[in-house]
Amino acid sequence: MPGTFLGPFHYCREEGLLGLAKRPVLSHTIGMKTFISAVLVSAVCAATARAGGFEDLFSGGVQGQPSQFQEPMAQPYQASYGGGAGGRQLALSQENIGGISVSCSQPDMNSVNSVMRSHDGTVGQISPRLVQLLCKISAHYGGAAIQVIYGGGFRSQGDSRLNSGMASGSLHLSGKAADIRIPGVSVAEVGRAARAAGAGGVGYYPNPPESFTHVDVGAARTWSGGSGQ
């Protein structure tokens, strides 16, 4: 069709021998040049098809209809919540002490131990598993900063100000628990994110002014109020 661009598949069909055979004309009206041209087009197209091109050359497609061949679709990017920590950063602070930013894949545990130290200044050993849990909770909220309440990180045996109200066997003593807040997120929502991230214990303390969510890497359990830490 003059003035119309045909793709390679349709060009081969329409201008080669197949197209010539479909034309509603008598054989004596077909000129020698037209016939030779059709033969050459068919030969070139057939060679191209054998080389791996023009996959649907003889697939029966119709001009104006899309090819049946489809390129593989690119796989969509998958966010990695709940998986490895990757290259994320964790913004972590404790009230009245200060804050840090550490890599979730290779956290500086000395900095973590320092910022989560006890009320009496004792620096304990925070569990790397707890840091990974905090990273996942933070990632759930788009990298939100994790605030540890004052005295809600490591707790020493000699801190009498805390021992009077601390549960027997508290995981704070071994650096495996933290009492946390995320600005703008409720205690219940933080707890749900912690459970989804694989936390062991999740305690809900919604009463202000010291509202917080307890999270740890111990046995799986949940509670509300003033026991179970």
N, C-alpha and C positions, 0 to 999 in steps of 0.2 A: 504494500500500500504506500504510494508516494507520500513523502512528508511525515511518515510515521516511523518512530524508532522501535525496532524489534530487539528484544533481548537475544542472546546467542542461541538459546534453546528454540525459540520461536522462529528465528531467522533460518536456522537449519531446516525446520519443518516446512516453512513456507517457500523458501527459495531453492531447496533441494529437490530430488526426484519425488519425495513424498508430496510436497506441495504441488509439483507439476502434475502429478497424477490426479490431484483433487480439483484441478481447474476445469471449469465447465466449458471446455473448448474442444473442437474436433482435432484429431491428430494431424490433419494436413495443414492446420493453421499454425502449428508450433514450428517456429523457425529453428534452423540448425544452431544458431548462436545461443538461443534460449536453452536448447536441449544440452549443448556442451556446458553452458554455465551451470545448469542444474546438476550435471554429473560431477563437475569440479567441486561445487559446494557440498554435495553429498559425500564425496571422497574426503574432503578436508574435515568435515564434521564427524565422519565415522572414525577417522584417525584420532581426532581429539577425544572422542568418547572412549576409545580403547586405551588412551593414555591416562584416563581417570578423570577427565573433565566432562562437563555437560551431563551430569548424572541422570537427568530426566529427558535426555534427547529423544528417546523413543518410548517414553512412558505413557504416551497418550494424552498429555496435557493439552489444554486448549488455549489459544491466544487470549490474553486478558485475564487468565486465572493464575493464581500464585503457584509456584513450584511446590511439589510435595517434599522436597528436600528442606530440612530445617537445621540450622546450626545449633549445636548444644548451647543451652542457656548458661550464663555464668552463675556460679553458686552465690547466693546472697551472703553478705557478711553476718556471722553469728556472734552476738555478744556473749562473753564468757563468764556470766555470773554463775557462781557456784563451782567453777572449775579452778584452774591454776590462777595464781595471783598475777602472772604476767608482769608488765612493766608499770603497774599502777603505783601510786603513792598513797600513803596513809597519813592523814593529818590527825595527830593524836595529842591530847593535852590533859593535864590534871589541874583542877581548880587550885589556885594559890601556889602553884609550883611552876607551870610554864607549859610550852608546847613544842612539838617537833614534827618533822615530816620525814618519813622513812619509806624506802622502797619495799613493796610487798613481796617481791621476788627474793631480795637479799636484804632484809631489814638489819639495821645497825642495832643489835640487841643491847649493847651498852647504853645507847641513848634511850631505848625503850625502858630498860631497867631503871634508869635514872628518873625519867619523867613519871614512872608509875611507882615510885618509892613510897615507903610507909610514912604515916604521920610523924613518927619520931626521927625521920631522916634515914632509916635503914634501907639500903638498896638491896633488893632481893633479885631472884632469877625468874624473870617472866617466861612462861612457856611459849616457844615459837608457834605452837598450835593455837594459842590464844591470839597471837598477833594475826595469824592467817584468818581466824574467825572474824576479828575486827575488820580486816581488809574486805572480807566478803560482805559484811553488813554495810560498810561504807560504800562499796561498789553498788549495792542494791539501791542506794539513794544517790547515785551518780557521783560518787567520790566525796560524799559529805564528811565533814570533820567529826571525829569521835571525841566527846568530852567525858573524861572520867571524873566522877565527883570526888571531892577531897576525901582521901582515905579509902577510895574505892578501887585501888589497885592492889599492890602487894601490901600485906600486913605482917608485922613482926610479932613474935610471941611476947616481946617485952613492952609493947605499946598498950599500956593499961587503959588508955582512953578508948581503945577499940575493943579490947578483950572482954569488957563487961557486957557488951551486947552482941558479941560474935558467936555464931553457932559453932558447936563442937565439930571439929573436922573441916572447918571452912577451907575451901580451895583457894581463898585469898592468901593463906599461909604458905602455899606452895607456888604462887604465881600463876595459877590456872583460872583465875576469875577476875572479872572487872564489873564495876557498877557504872553504867554509862548513860549518856544522853546524846541525842542528836537534835540540834536546834530546829524547831518547827515540826518535829515528829513526835507523836504521842508514845507513851510508854508501851501501850499495847501494840502499836505498829512496829516499834523497834523489836519487841519480843517476837512478833511473827516473822520478821526478817531474819532474826537470829536462828529461829527454828528451821527456817528454809535453808539457811546457810550451814546447817549441821551442828548447831550448838548442843551441848549436853544438857546442862541445867539452864533454865530460863525462869527468873523470878521477877514478878511485877510489883513495883512499889509506886503507885500513882499519886500518893498524897503529898501535896506541896508543903513546905518549900523544897523538900529533899526528894522530889519525885525522880525515879530512875528505873532502869531495867538492869537486872543482874544477868550476866551471861558467863558461862564457864565451859570448860572442855572435859567435864566429868561425865558421870552417868546421866542418861536422858531422864529428865524430870521437869516439872513445872510447879510453881506455887505462887501465892500472892501474900503480901503482908510482911510480917516481921520474923519469919523463920525460914530455915532452909539455906541460908547463905553458906 
